[in-house]
Amino acid sequence: MRPDLDLRAYFDTRATAILMTVSLLALLAFAALGGLLVPLVLPEEVVDVETTVIALSLPLSLIIPAIAVLITAGEWSDRSIQFTLLQRPSRNAVLLSKTLAASVVTAGVVALAIALAAVTTWIGGELLGQGADFSSMEGVMTTQLATLGSYLLISLAMGLLTQSSVLGLLSAIGIPFLTATAVPLATLTGSELFIDVVRAVDLPGAAVALGDGRAGAFELLPLALTVLLPAALGVWRWNRREVG
């Protein structure tokens, strides 16, 4: 495996430069929104770091799929994968390498986001407001990280399955969006069947349950349906798809 080659190939493009620049600006903006807005609007309130991280989860829900899908599926879309496979004939090694590269970049972006959340929370709370509350950091490091991890898993699976930047992004962003929209609707209907169907494909919801310690056997179903099954089909297709 040579994830260093995949990282170099990913960062050495104009599209990546634009994506990472926009991503950084978005993270800065939402970190400022979460950490600085509360003391400006509600000067008597204490700024909670979890509020800032939740604000950052919105751009991260778009940034993570963009990173993971472009690394895993980008070369199939622009047909440069043939050159990669000529240089590195083992398709499975290339697949694992790209998966690792996408995970490394995502981890770096998430770490940056958490650092920004901590800094802006401290600035907003200690310098502008009535104090900063970091007592919820443990919850941030479990529930929120589990949710962001679910976005990464879905994105990797969709990238492998579709092997298309456009279709992969639509799927990786669309599935969590649809489930997040369907969950309150299912709850309003009161239909147990509808609720179970939505829960069966709601991986972020299962990740939250895992972070809260409420996960049971049912939470394995979203993992199987939205990650393991698509990834298995993607690996099968990856090894059999014609290059050219």
N, C-alpha and C positions, 0 to 999 in steps of 0.2 A: 504494500500500500504506500502511496505517496500523497498524503493529504496536503503536504506543502506545495505540490504542483497544482492541486486544485485550488488552494487558497491564492496562489500567485495568479492563476488564470482568472479567478473570480475578481480579484482586486485590480487587475491590469486591464480594465475596460472603462470606457467613458460612462456606460450605463451604470456600473457599480459606483463610480465616483459621484454621479448624480444622486443615486439611491441613498448612499451613505450620508451625503451632505444633507439631503432633505430629511433623512431619518434623524440626524443629529439636531437639526433645527426644530423638528417636531418634538423630540424629547426635551430639549431646552424649553420650548414653549409650554408644554404640558407640565413639566416640573415646576416652572414658575407659576403656572395656573394653580396647581395643587398646593404649593408651599407658600405662595405670596398672596393669593386671592383672599384667603380666609382672614388674615390680619387686616387687610385693606377694607373688606366688606363688613366683617364682624370683629372689630378690634378687641372685644372682650373675650374672645374665644382662644383656647389653646390649640396650636396647630399639631395635628396628629400625622405622623409619618405614613400611616396606612392610607389616609386620604390622598396623599401625594402619590403613593404607589398605585392606587386605584386609578387616579387620573392618568398616570403613565401607561396603564394597561391598554388604554384605547389605541394610541399609536403603535404600541408593541404588537397588538393583535393584527396589525397590517404589516409591520416591519418584519416580524418573524416569518410569515408565509413568503414574503418577497425574497428574503434571504435564502430560505430553505429550498423553495421551488426553483429559483434561478440557479442555484448551485447544482441541484440534482437533475434538473430537466433542461436547463438553458442550452447545453451543447447539443441536445437532440433537436431543439427548436431551430437553432441556427446551422445545424448540420455539421458542426465542427467536431462532433463526437467521433467521426471516422478517423480523424487525425489522432485523437486521444487513444483510440483503441489500436491504432497501428503502432503507436509508441509503447502502449501498455496493454498487451493482448488479453490479459485476464480480466474479463468483464466483471466478475464478482469482486475482484480487488479494486477496480475502479469505482464500483458501486459503494463498497464499504468506505473507500477513501473519500468520496464525495459526501457521504452521510456524516462522516466524522468531521469533515471541513465545515459543513453546514452547522453542525452542533457547536463547534468551537466558535464560529463567528457569532452565532446566536447567544452563546453564553457570555461572550464579551460585551455584546450590546445590552443584555439584561443586567450585567454587572454595572455597566455605565449608568443605566437607568436608575438602579437602586442607589448608586452613589449620588447622582443628581437629586434624587428624592430626599436623601439624607441632608444634603447641603442646603437645598432650598427650604426644607422644613426647618432647619436650624436658623437660617436667615430670617424666614418669615416669623418664626416663633420667638426667637430670642432678641432680634433686632427691631422687629416691627410690631410684634404682637405681645401676648401675655405668657409666652413660653412655648417650648416645643415638647411634644410627648412622643417618646420613642419606645414606650412600653409595649406597643403592638408590633414591634419588629419581629418577634417570634412568629406571630400570625402571618406577617408579610413573607417570612422565609419558608412558610409551609403552604398555606392556602394560595397565595398569589403566585409563588414559584411553581406550584403544582399546576395551576391554571395555564401559566405561560408555557410550561412543559407540554401540556396537552396541545397547545397551538403548534408547537414544534413537531410533535409526533404526527399530527394530522397533516401538516405541511409536507413532511418527508414522505409520508405514505402517498399523498396525492401527487407529489412530484414523481415518485417512482411509478405510480400507476399510469398517469396520463402521459409522462415523458413529453410534456408540452408546457411551455411557460404560461401561456394564456389559460388553457384548461386547468392546469395545476393551480394557478392563483385563484381562479374562479371557484374551484372546489375547496381549496384550503381556507379561503375567506368566507365562502358562502355557507359551508356546513355549520361552523360555529355560530354564524349570524342567524341562520334559520332555526337552529335549535334554541338559541337564546330568545328568539321571538316566539317560538312555539311553546316554551315552558310556561309562561304566564297564561297563554291562551288555554293550554291543557288544564291548568289549575282552575281557571274560571269555569270551564265546562263541567268539571267534577267527574269526568269519565275516567275510571281507573285504567281502562284499556288505552285510551289516548295518552294518558300520563305515562304509562309504561312504555308505549311505543316511542314517545319523545325521549324518555330517559335512556332507552336502548341505544340511541345514537348521540346522546349528549355527553361527549367526553369531557368538556370543561366542567360540567356539572358533577361528573364522577370524580374529577380531579379535586374539586372543592370538597366533596364528601371525604375523599382520602385525606386531604389536608386537615379537615376538622375531626378526623378519627371516626367518621360515621360510615365509611365504606364497607360494603358487604359483597357477597358473591355477585349480586346483580350488576355492580359497577364494573365487573370484568367484561360485560356484554358490549358497552360502548367501545372499549379498547379493542375487542375482537372485530367489531363491525366497521369501525372507522379507521383502524390502524393496521391490525395484524392481517386481516383478509385483503384489503387493498395493497398492502406492502408485499404480501406473498404473490399476488397476481402481478404486481409491478416487477418483482424479481424474476418471475417466470418470463414476463414479456421482455425484460431487460436482456436476458440471456438468449432470446430467440428472435428479437426484432432485427430485420435486415438493416444494414448501415448503408446509407447512400441517398 
